[in-house]
Every structure is written in structure tokens, then in C-alpha cells.
Amino acid sequence: MTKIAFAILLLFTSALSAQKKNSKPISAERLQIAREMDNSIRTELLNKWYPQSADTVYGGFLSSYTYDFKPTGAQDKMIVTQARHTWTNAKAAEAYPHVRYYKTGTKHGFKFLRDVMWDKTYGGFYNLVDRQGNDKSDKRKPKEAYGNAFGIYALAAYYKATKDTSALNLAKKAFAWMEKHSHDPIHKGYYQHLQRDGTPIVRDNTVPSTSDLGYKDQNTSIHLLEAFTELYAVWPDNLLRQRLQEMLILIRDVITTPKGNLVLFLKPDWTPVSFRDSSQSFILRHRNLDHVSFGHDVETAFLMLEASHTLGLKNDKATMTIAKRMVDHALTNGWDNTVGGFYDEGYYFKDKPGISIILETKNWWAQAEGLNTLLLMADHFPNDNMRYFDKFKQLWQYSQKYLIDHVNGDWYEGGLDKQPEKRTALKGHIWKATYHHYRSLSNCIARLHGKGEMFH
């Protein structure tokens, strides 16, 4: 029996076992989608990246690839990308234990995080290094909470997969560094931009109005929530629990608006950064700081529920209510009712009714996160009039038609229905690795088989 055949047999055995445990049989439709997703992971994603992306000369992973998977460019290495590759290999090692490389790959990534990306003088992870490992971080903001969050995320996953205590120790060290330097003891949450020694960067009048320097933000916050969730699952420390709860409450009750969308950027005291009272041209010039990001909203709905579940919060109706509101808002205002998919950006202009779509492209990661969250909502609310499962199926069909490259592998950066030029764009760069779509598909497979957590 081949290794692939054996893996498929294991999946079907698990599915049959899950059916026996559940009172409701798993439908043939769900199992068919699970097979399609598993096949896509194995033959159109992981096998394209690994082991070829491992940099056997300088360590870590190569980040930049052409549309047909040829390495290209200087191959700078960002903490976010390196951590995501390390995390993906750790999770793949657990999901596909018959493939020997993934455990090797996650160890390879861990060594690079430990030996190169970690600043041995001041602590914390460098944001960017060149291929050889020399610091190339932006001198205005050399370290970021966002990148350090992903470092912690990867280390916790690597430890879970391998039980290598040196990784857990570094994760604890990184958390302590964040606690000392990035955490805001007054207003709570974390400062995003830091000097090399960890000193938070304060925004002043010399900073351009279009710059995010010195602001707190939702993206850093949700990924700190994600990282602390991963770490708490393997290290249930009391202070870590406090910080995880703190981030959950901040995101749910402060950063999310009553409508159900996230505020993108905020001042240190969590006052929203908004340009809604300005002219439309001024608003659009500052769109990077102020818009509705439907992809982040659906991603955050899942991350909040995952955090609540990991914390052991029973019957957490408050978090589920907000999570559902976020998904419903995204479906109502940012969903393409013709072919499916979430648009990238919307805006509530004060002189226009409702919301306006200001960027109708469909980024790959937003659709991946949408699959994961829509299926979660479908299983929680099977009879809801939002018809989550129908939307999930439509989004999977959309992804197969417009996002997954069935010839060269991986996902296009944007849906070809809106951006046909993405067919020959880079498949990989420092902001595009394997994490979003691997996590989504693997979570969906488990849930389709009846093994996903319900997050009660």
C-alpha cells in the first residue's frame, strides 16, 4: 500500500469512527468536499512548498517564488513568513505523520527562529533579515508585536508537535519580552511598533497622516490572540491566561463596532482612527488606516471562538453573539452574490446610504478564512437564514475555479474573476506563504468529518 493510499484510508477510517460517535451521520456531500480539500492540500499546496523552500545554505525558508514555483529575487526573510512556514510544517507533521519531511521542516524552521531571527542582545524577534541573516528591519520601527506574535505562535506549535522543550522555553522568553516591553499596563493591549531594545514608539506630529506608526491596531491584536491561544494550549500559565482573556475582551468589546466590523487602527487609549468626517478623496487617501476589512472580520470571528474554547469558557454566548454578528455583517455587506467570495474593502461614507465597496478584489487569504468560519457557523446554526453551508459550498467552488492553481500549485494571490493578471504573479513572497489556506482547509476537513470543535 502506498503512503498516499494509507493516508486516505486513515481519513476514511476516522470519518467512519466519527459517524459512529455522532448521532447524525456524516453526509456524502461533506465527505466529498473533505476529500477534495485533502487532495488539494497534499497535491496542490504542501508538496509544492516542501521541502523545496527550505534554505539548506543559510537556514529558514525561501519566500519568493514565481507563478510556476521557481525561486526568485533576493529571498529576504521576514519573521512572519518564517514563523508561518514553521507553524505549517508543525501542523502538517501531526496531520500527515507518514510524511517524514514535515517534522524535519518544522525543526529546520525552529532553528532559524532561534539562531537567526531572535535578537540575542536585546531580545525579541527581528522583523526582517536578508537571506544570509543580516538585520534589514525598518530603522523607524525595527521590531513589531505582530511579528513577535507569529514567533510565539510557531514555537508553541513546534513544541506541541515535537515536545522539544527548548522551543517552549523560547516561547516563554518571547512572551516575557512582550510583557516587559510591548504590553500597555494602563490601557491594556500591546504597542505594535518598538525600538530594537523594546521601547514603544510614540507617534508625534512629524509622522505623516497616512502612516500607522505609533498606532495600535486590530491585526496585531487578533494575531496576539491567536498566538496566546496556541501557547496557552501547551502552557496554561496564569499570566498568559490573563493576557489571553484581556485580548479577547478588547477585540470583542472594544475593537469591534456595534455593526460587526473591526476598527483597523486605534490610538494608544483605543480611540478609533477614523476619517469618516473628511472628504471622500481624503478618506480614500487614508484607506490603509480606515476601512471595513471583511476578511479580517470573518477571520476574527473564528479566532475569538477558538480563544474562548481554549480558555474553557462554557456557554460563552457573548463571544458567539459578536462572532456571528461579524460573519453576518460580512456576508450582508461584503459578499459577491453573483459568483461568491468576500470583497476586500468597504466603507461607510457619511453622505451615502449603507456601505460602499471601495475595493472589489478578493484576496486569497480572506477567502481561505471565509471557508473556515462559514463552516463553523454552518455547524452551529444549521437552520439560520444566512444559509452558511450554502455560502461555504459556493466559496469552495469559487476557490477551486478562481484561486487554486491546478496546474502549478498553491493559490493565486487574488481571485482571477477580478484580477486575471494574478495568474502569472508571484506565488510566494514575504507576505504570502502557506498558513492561511493550510489552516483553513485542514480545519474544514476535520469539521466535515465531524471532528471539529464546536466552541460551545
Secondary structure, DSSP 8 states (H G I E B T S, - for coil): --HHHHHHHHHHHHHHHHHHHSSS---HHHHHHHHHHHHHHHHHTHHHHTTTTB-TTTSSB---B-TTS-B-S---EEHHHHHHHHHHHHHHHHH-TT-THHHHHHHHHHHHIIIIIB-TTT-SB-SEE-TTS-B---TTS-EEHHHHHHHHHHHHHHHHHH--HHHHHHHHHHHHHHHHHTB-TTT-SB-SEE-TTS-B----TTS-TT--TT-EEHHHHHHHHHHHHHHHHH---HHHHHHHHHHHHHIIIIIB-TTS-B--EE-TT--B---TTS-HHHHHHTTTTSSB-HHHHHHHHHHHHHHHHHTT-TT-HHHHHHHHHHHHHHHHHHB-TTT--B-SEEE--TTSSS-EEEE---BHHHHHHHHHHHHHHHHH-TT-TT-HHHHHHHHHHHHHHHTB-TTT-SB-SB-TTT-GGGGGS-SBBTTB-SHHHHHHHHHHHHHHTT-S----
